[in-house]
Amino acid sequence: MKNKYPNLLFKVICIMLVALFMAACKRELIPNQVTRDTTTTIIDTTGHGGTTVKDTLPSFYSPVGLAVDAAGNIYVADYGNNLIRKISPTGLVSTLAGNGSQGLINATGLLASFNQPTGIAVDAAGNVYVGDAGNNRIRKITSAGAVSTLAGSDSTGYADGADTTASFFHPEGITLDAAGNVYVADAGNNLIRKVAPNGTVSTLAGNGTNVGETNIFSNPTGVAADAAGNIYVANYINNNILKVSAAGVISIVAGSGAAGASNGSGGSATFYFPNSVAVDAANNVYVADGINNLIRKITPDGTVSTLAGSGIAGAADNTGTAASFDGPAGLAVDAAGNVYVADSNNNRIRKITPVGVVTTVAGNGLAGAKNGQAVARRNTKSIKAATNKKLPVFYRKK
């Protein structure tokens, strides 16, 4: 009888050679080179930031708040991951604070916890302030990563007072003035609150406290301060942008109140659920026009134009209206006039130059919490569009 084993052995050897050939020829997208995250001494094995993978595309999950410091570091309120992330000027993403689980732990670095961090701001000393919406608190993170509660309590409400005796209802956007006061878009209360450096909370505008109109706020979700101390407000449900003076006088900067995407002057322009604002040194106001998937610009004379975005959901890096966004949220402006966008549904951080050129700073498009730095992208098609569930970030009263 003919021996079958030599044929079988020959087939096995052939299969092994093919497998070895394919493995040898496979071109890894970006080789993994693991380096320790210098922001912490704790190695986090859950993917929430204890280790950075230098040649890896970092990931976010519904980032909604941004701040940029004088050195060019970008801070991200990574809403879906309950983390505060940091992007260095070279594009290295690390975790500044948070363990990735919903919670209210004041501690250092990865030992701390947040619940739906939404707004974020940074002062000249490197302290980071967070609108911790799910916890109804304003948190403070030192440059060393130590997290504490600046203001807010276990109670949901609108009580003014000293630090933890005060209360908020889903505080979202936050901003700082030159004196270190923190201003809060207290979305659930339809108020603009002020938190002094010592933690004392007062109400700047809303519910009849202001000199201007009463009941003008409807889910304010974003705030930005200019050099003169004026506070600009993204008035989410009312589809307009408001200005609150230091004396509490409210005026409408732009927006008719109707939903739309019309450019024009002041009240003739339209927005569709604007959620965040930022102001540059020349007092131009930038607006994350969420449903329209646009970044709008308002000049000091009230003229509204589209800085970037086609209006169609997408993730294209290009110039002006040839670029695309999907649910743009938090905004920040650096000293050179570059606008940074938390492109929430795309899970990316984007950059727009003053002439409207849009690029991706960080994020692979998929929901995740991987730290690292994309040193090279050999195949940009591998950066996929976001496929994970889109989170309902901004509070809306039922």
N, C-alpha and C positions, 0 to 999 in steps of 0.2 A: 504494500500500500504506500502511496506517495506521502511523504512527510509534509504536513501543512505548516509546521512551525517556522521553517526558514522564511516562507512568504509572510507569515504573521509578524515575524521579527523585522523583516524588511519594511513593512507598512508602518510599524511603530517608530522605527528609526526615521522614516521619511516625515512622519507627522511631527516628531520632535525637532527635526531640522527646520521645517517650515515655521514652527512656533518660535524657535530661536532667531530665525531670520527676521520675522515680523517684529519681535521685541527689540532687536538691534536697530531696525530701521525706523521704529516709532519715534517721532519727534515730539518731545514733551513741550507743551505750550509755553510754560515758564518753569524752569527748574526750581525745585524747592530748596531754599537755603535758610534754615531756621536760625533766628537770632533772638536773644532775650529782649523782652520789652523793658526798656530802661525806666518806664514810668512806675514800675512796681516790682517788688521782690517776690510776689506770689505768682506761681505758675497756675493758670486756669486751664483745666483740661476740658471744660465745657464748650470752648469756642468763644468765650466772652472776653477775651482780651489779655490773658496773662502772657501770651507768647505772640511775637510778630513773625510772620513768614515773609521775608523781604521780597522775594520774587513771586508773590501771590497777589491776585486781584482781591482787595479787601471788599467786604460786603456790609450792607446796612439793611434795616427793615423799617420802612416808612420814616425816614428822617424828616423832621418838621421844623427844627429850629437851628439857626446858625448865628455865630458871632465870630469876628476876626479881630486879633490883637495887633499891636503895632509891629510885632515881629513877623507877621504874616501867618501865624498859626490859626487854623480854623477849628472852632469848637462846634460840635454837632449834638443836638438833642435827638438821640436815636430812639424815637417813640416806641416802635414795635419791639425793640430789644431791652427797653428800660435801662439804657446805658447813656453815659456822656462820653463821647468820643473826641479825639483830637487828631487833626491832620497837620503835619509839619509842613513848612514851605517846600520841602522836597517830595511831599506826597505820602509820607509814612503815616499810616493810620494806627493809632493805639487807643486803648481805653483809659480815660482819665479816672472815671469813677463808675461804680455800679457792678453788681454781680449777675445781672441779667434776669433776675426774678423780681416780680412786683413786691414792693415792700417799703418800709420806712425806717431804715437803719442808718443812723448817723455814725460813720466810721471813716476809715481811710481807704481810698482806692477801691479795690474789688470787694471789700468787706461791706461797703455801703450799698443801699438799695433805693430805687425810685419806683414811681408808679405813673406811667404815662408822662414822662418829661416832654414838655412842649416848647416853651420859650427858653431862650438862653441869651446871656449877655456877659461881657468880660470887661473888667476895669483895668486901669493903667498898671496896677500892681500884679495883675495876673489872676485875681480872684474871679471865679466864674459863678454867675447867679442863674438859677434854674427855676422856671415856672413848672413845678411838679404838680401837674393838673389833677391826677388821680388821687393825690394825697392832700390837695387843697392847701399847699404850702409853697413858700419861697425858700429854696435851699441855697446854700453857699458852699462853694468848693474852693479851698485855698490852692495856691500854685503847687503845693505839695500833695494835693489830692484829699485833704481832710474835709469831710462833708459835715455840715451842721444845718440846723433849721434857723433861718433868719427871721421868718414870720409865718404865722398860721398855726392852726390847732386842729384837734380831732373834730371840731364842730364845723359843719357846713353853714356859712352865713356871710354877713357883711359887717360884722362888728369891727370898729376901729379900736386901736389901743396898742399897748406895748407887746411887741414880738409874738409870743405864743398865746396871748390873750385875744389877739385879733383873729378874724376868720375870713375865708375866701370861698368862692364857689367856682371850681374849675378854672383857676388862673392859668392863662395861656401865654400870650406874648409878653415879653418884658424888655425893658431898655433902661439905660443909665444916663444920668446927666453928669455934667462936669464936677458937681459937688458930691457925687457918689450916691445920690438918691436913686432908688429903683422904682420904676413905674410899671404897673401891672395892668394888663387887659383882663379884668375879672369877668370873664365871659358869662358865667351863669348868673351873675348879679347885674349885668349891664352897667358896670362901673369902671372908672379908671382910678386905680388906687396908687398911693405913693408910700413907699417904705423908706424911712430915713436910715442912714448908716447904722444907727443904734437899734434898728428893728421896729421903731414906732410906726404904726400904720395909720394913714388918714385917707380920706376920699377926696380926690382932686376934682372929679366931675361925674355927673350922673345922679339920677333920682332927686333932682331939684337942688343939688348942692352947687351947681355951676351958675354962672352969671347969664349964660345963653339959654337956649331952649331946654325944656325938660323932656324926659323920655325920648331923647334923640338916639341913644345907643340901642342897638339890637345885636347881641352877641359880638361885642368887640373882641377880636382875636389877635390882633397885631398892633404893636406900638413902636414908635421910634422917636427919639429926641434929637432936636437940632442944637446948634451951639448956643442959641439964645434961650433955650429952655422950653421951647414949644414942643408939644407932644402930638405926633401924627398918629391917627388911629385907623386901622382897617376895620370898618364897620360892616361886618360880614353879611348879616341878613339884609341890611338896608342898601347894600351894593353901592356904598360911597366911602370916600376918604375924608375924615374930619381932622380938624386941628384944634387943640386945646392949648390956650396960652397959659403962662405961669400963674395968671390970676384966675384961671378956670373958665375963661370965655371960649365958647365953642363956635366954630365956623365950619362951613362945608368947603373943602378944597376942590373936590371934583366928584362927579357922579350924580346922575339924575335920580337915582333910586330904582330905576328900571333895570332889569337884567339885560345885558348886551355886551358888545365888544366895540362900540363906536368910539373913535378918537375924536378929539375936539377940545373946545375950551370949557373948563369948569363944569358947570351943570349940564352941558350938552353931551358930555362923555358918559359912557356906560361901562359898568363892570358886572361880573357875575360871580358872586361870593368871593370878594377879595379877602385874603386871609392874613397877609403879612405886609409890612412896609419897612423901608430903610431909607435913610437920608444921607446924602453926600455933603461934602464941605461947601458946595455951591448952592445948597438947599434944594437940589432936585430930589424928588420923592419917587422911590421905586416901589412898585406894587406887584405882589404875587397874585395874579388874577386866576384863581384856582380852577374853576370850571371851564374857563376859556383857554386854559393851558398857555397863557401868555405872561410875559413880564412887561409891565407898562411903566412909562416914565411920565412924571408930572413936573413941568418946569416951575420955577417960582411964580410965574404969571398965571399958572393954572392950566397951561396947555398940556393935554394928554396925548401921548403917542405910544406906539408899540416898539419897545426896545428889541425884543426877541420873541420868537415863537410863531408857528404857523397857525395855531389855533386847533390843530389836529393832534391828538395824543400820539406821542412818539418819543424817540430818544436820539434824534439826529443832531450831531455836532455840525454846525454850519454857521452862516452869518445871518443875523437879523431874522426875517420871517421865513428863511429857509431852514432854520433850526426848529426843533420841536421839544416839548416837555409833556409830562403826564402828571397832573396834580401838583404843580409847583407850590411849595409852602414857604418855609422860612427864608428870609433874605438877609444879607449882610453886605456892606460896602467897605472896601479898604481905602487907604489914603490916596491910592492912585486912581480911584474911581472905578475899579473893577467890582462887579456885582456878583455875589455868590448865591447860588440857589439850592435849597434842599428840594430836589426833584423827587417828591415823596413816593409816587407810585412806580417810578423807575428805580428806586433804591440807589440813587446816585447823588453826588454833589457836583454841581455844574458851575462854570465860571463864564461870565459875560464881560468882555472888555468894553471900554467906553465907546468903541465903534461898532459894538454888537456881535463880535466874534464869540461863538459859544463853543466851549470845550468841556470835557469831563475831567474833573479833578480826581475823583475817587469813586469807587463802587463798581461792581461787576454786573449789576442789573438784577441779580437774584437776591432774595431776602436771606440775610444771614448776619453773623456777627464776627466775621473773620477779620483779624488785624493783618496788616502787611503793607506792602508797597509794590505797585506794578512798575517794575524797572523797565520792562519792555513788553510790547504786545506784538507777537509775531503774526497773530491772526485776529484782527479786530472783530471778525464775524463770530468769534467764539463768545463775545460778550453779549449775552442773550437779553432779550426783553424780559421785564419782570413778569413772573407767572404766578406769584403767590397772592393770597387774598389781600385786597386793599383794605386798609384799616380806616374806620370812621374816626378821624382824628379830632376834628373841631366840634366843640360842644354846640348842640342846638336844643333849645327848649321845645318840648313837645306841646 
